[in-house]
Amino acid sequence: MDRFDCQFLMATFVHVYYTSFIRAPNPQKILQSIWLLTTEEQIQIYNTLREKLTLRGLILDRATNT
């Protein structure tokens, strides 16, 4: 029975490790995390994302689009 108990402990640890560090986050989980932030933090994320996408040429900057 002692060895069997260890399997439960290790299975729990492996599950937590996998969900925390290995499994890639999906867009839905990222959006759920963003909705939990304050308005100011959401705006900061938006501005940073817009800047990075503009630098990569994936979106047009509004200033140069006019």
C-alpha positions in Angstrom: 0.0 0.0 0.0 2.9 2.4 0.7 4.1 2.3 -3.0 0.5 2.8 -4.2 0.1 6.0 -2.2 3.2 7.4 -3.8 1.6 6.9 -7.2 -1.3 9.2 -6.2 1.2 11.9 -5.0 3.3 11.7 -8.1 0.3 11.7 -10.4 -0.9 14.9 -8.7 2.5 16.5 -9.0 2.9 15.6 -12.7 -0.6 17.0 -13.5 0.2 20.3 -11.8 3.6 20.5 -13.4 2.2 19.7 -16.8 -0.6 22.3 -16.6 1.6 24.9 -15.2 4.8 24.7 -17.3 4.4 22.4 -20.3 1.0 22.8 -21.8 0.8 25.8 -24.1 -1.8 28.4 -23.2 -4.6 28.7 -25.6 -6.1 32.1 -26.7 -9.2 31.6 -24.7 -7.3 31.2 -21.4 -5.2 34.3 -22.2 -8.3 36.4 -22.8 -9.9 35.1 -19.6 -6.8 36.3 -17.7 -6.9 39.7 -19.4 -10.5 40.2 -18.5 -9.5 39.8 -14.8 -7.1 42.7 -15.0 -7.9 46.3 -14.2 -8.8 48.7 -17.1 -5.4 50.4 -17.0 -3.6 47.0 -17.2 -5.8 46.0 -20.1 -5.0 49.2 -21.9 -1.3 48.7 -21.3 -1.5 45.2 -22.8 -3.4 46.5 -25.8 -0.9 49.3 -26.4 2.0 46.9 -26.1 0.4 44.3 -28.4 -0.5 47.0 -31.0 3.1 48.4 -30.9 4.6 44.9 -31.4 2.3 43.9 -34.2 2.9 47.3 -36.0 6.7 46.8 -35.7 6.3 43.3 -37.3 4.2 44.7 -40.1 1.1 42.7 -39.2 -1.1 45.7 -38.7 -0.9 49.3 -40.0 -0.3 52.2 -37.7 -3.2 54.6 -37.6 -0.8 57.6 -37.9 0.7 56.3 -41.2 -2.7 55.0 -42.4 -4.2 58.5 -42.9 
